[in-house]
Amino acid sequence: AAFTGRLGSDVLTVATAVGNFSDKNVANPKTVNVTGLSLGGADAGNYTLASTTTTTAAAITPATISAVGGLTASKVYDGSTGATAVTTGATFTGAVPGDNLTVTVASASFADKNVGTGKVLTASGLTLGGTDAGNYSFAVATSTGTGVITQRPLSTWTGAGGDGLWANPLNWDAIPDLSNVAAVSIPAGAGSVTFDSSVGATSLQMISSLRPLAMASGSLAVSNTLAVEDFSQSGGAVTGTGSLIATNSFSQTGGSIAMGSLTLVQNSGNLSFTNLSGTTVALVASSGAISQSGPLVAGTLTSSSQSGTTLTNAGNQISNLFAENLGSGAISVSSIGPMNVLGLDNAGGNISVSTAGAMSLFGPATSATGNVSLAATGPSGNLGLFAPVTAGNQVVLDAAQTLTQDAAVTGANGVTADAGVSMVYGTFATANYVPVVYRVNGLAVAAPASTLVVTDSTAEIPPLVTFVELLVQLVDPPPDATDFTADGKRKDQAEGTIVAEGEVCK
């Protein structure tokens, strides 16, 4: 300090003083008002201060902002990484508490385009603002934060990419891949859509397509409904708890489908598949046949064909079965495990159903012109007949263990039944027409009667004895050996008279 009025080499110091700038803002030089001056030093007692205040000059230099935090962003998935950073609530490392500072961001982006929370956000081109911005130096070019991308409710096909590939982002308003989109809409138009592996594993709630949808590779999971007029698959996997509904055409030459339910219709030609699994499976070939080159796993299988159904793959597991064929051709189904047969009807060919396990018939099995063959094989191969079996030719029954029959079995050219262990006949068991052969372990046993007999005329007729069953007894009494020609045909059939050939309905 300099002292005006000090003599010679006297020792003086400023003992106390308080200084204040005129304001807090950066400037150089800047006036400082000093108050509360007092003298110190060895010679202070020889002097008095004329004033305890003074002014001087000093400088306030900018503080440094070394980092910006608290930036965030939120958006609905749009297929891009772009983001709009939210700077409200930004924090500034190096700022004086209470100073008014803001920041603007030129651009921001997420680390990737996919749905998620706590996603890394990078903001670039930062500029400092606010009324106190001039008091700081700001050399921060970028900053990081976190944000959220939420699932898009619906993506719509535009086809603008021109190649028909699902994986091309140009074909969508926002490409539906991974779990980024809930539902997909593919409107009507020229060309098909091909799901290819480069899109990555995709999970959706719903797909609705008015164009043919083909799957060549990759993985697609649907939790609600995949509805399409035309579906084809040459590779990849379709999975999920939802339903696949193809209302016009379906073909599968590769890949696999495992969903909650499948309704697959082929309106022109044959329906074929390589690998299907569903809690409920409905197969319809309205003008052709149904066939397979790989396994079918179905809780309940319903099939309808025009020229035959052949489902005999060794890997089939069918718990419940209903099958019909409306034209010529056979119904042939084999499976492993227990099976309930809910009904079989073939207008123009044989019926052959077998399972490596127990089989129970709960609906009529009818072949208008051919054979009906039912077989339960293996250690648990019990066969139960609780609905009528009617064949235009022969009926063949085979139970590895016990055959339980409580319904009418009618074969125009005979009935053959084999059981490995035993036969059990219920109230409504009958067998027509000769030859009627029932065997246990290869040895002949008594067959059921050819007509129903109510032994107690005062007893109430059980409700399962239908009008038609009673009518058969009146119109078509049981035949004996004299009723057949040498070639095994019924004489009354040969003569063209009216006969009852079996139960028609209940």
Secondary structure as GFF3:
##gff-version 3
##sequence-region A 1 506
A	DSSP	beta_strand	13	21	.	.	.	ID=ss1
A	DSSP	beta_strand	27	40	.	.	.	ID=ss2
A	DSSP	three_ten_helix	44	46	.	.	.	ID=ss3
A	DSSP	beta_strand	54	60	.	.	.	ID=ss4
A	DSSP	beta_strand	63	65	.	.	.	ID=ss5
A	DSSP	beta_strand	67	69	.	.	.	ID=ss6
A	DSSP	beta_strand	72	76	.	.	.	ID=ss7
A	DSSP	beta_strand	82	83	.	.	.	ID=ss8
A	DSSP	beta_strand	91	93	.	.	.	ID=ss9
A	DSSP	beta_strand	102	110	.	.	.	ID=ss10
A	DSSP	beta_strand	116	129	.	.	.	ID=ss11
A	DSSP	three_ten_helix	133	135	.	.	.	ID=ss12
A	DSSP	beta_strand	136	138	.	.	.	ID=ss13
A	DSSP	beta_strand	142	150	.	.	.	ID=ss14
A	DSSP	beta_strand	152	156	.	.	.	ID=ss15
A	DSSP	three_ten_helix	169	171	.	.	.	ID=ss16
A	DSSP	beta_strand	181	186	.	.	.	ID=ss17
A	DSSP	beta_strand	193	195	.	.	.	ID=ss18
A	DSSP	three_ten_helix	197	199	.	.	.	ID=ss19
A	DSSP	beta_strand	202	209	.	.	.	ID=ss20
A	DSSP	beta_strand	213	215	.	.	.	ID=ss21
A	DSSP	beta_strand	219	233	.	.	.	ID=ss22
A	DSSP	beta_strand	237	239	.	.	.	ID=ss23
A	DSSP	beta_strand	243	252	.	.	.	ID=ss24
A	DSSP	beta_strand	256	266	.	.	.	ID=ss25
A	DSSP	beta_strand	271	273	.	.	.	ID=ss26
A	DSSP	beta_strand	276	285	.	.	.	ID=ss27
A	DSSP	beta_strand	290	292	.	.	.	ID=ss28
A	DSSP	beta_strand	296	305	.	.	.	ID=ss29
A	DSSP	beta_strand	309	311	.	.	.	ID=ss30
A	DSSP	beta_strand	317	328	.	.	.	ID=ss31
A	DSSP	beta_strand	331	336	.	.	.	ID=ss32
A	DSSP	beta_strand	339	348	.	.	.	ID=ss33
A	DSSP	beta_strand	351	356	.	.	.	ID=ss34
A	DSSP	beta_strand	359	361	.	.	.	ID=ss35
A	DSSP	beta_strand	365	367	.	.	.	ID=ss36
A	DSSP	beta_strand	372	376	.	.	.	ID=ss37
A	DSSP	beta_strand	383	385	.	.	.	ID=ss38
A	DSSP	beta_strand	389	391	.	.	.	ID=ss39
A	DSSP	beta_strand	395	399	.	.	.	ID=ss40
A	DSSP	beta_strand	402	405	.	.	.	ID=ss41
A	DSSP	beta_strand	408	411	.	.	.	ID=ss42
A	DSSP	beta_strand	415	419	.	.	.	ID=ss43
A	DSSP	beta_strand	422	425	.	.	.	ID=ss44
A	DSSP	beta_strand	430	432	.	.	.	ID=ss45
A	DSSP	beta_strand	436	440	.	.	.	ID=ss46
A	DSSP	beta_strand	443	445	.	.	.	ID=ss47
A	DSSP	alpha_helix	467	475	.	.	.	ID=ss48
A	DSSP	three_ten_helix	481	483	.	.	.	ID=ss49
A	DSSP	alpha_helix	491	494	.	.	.	ID=ss50
###
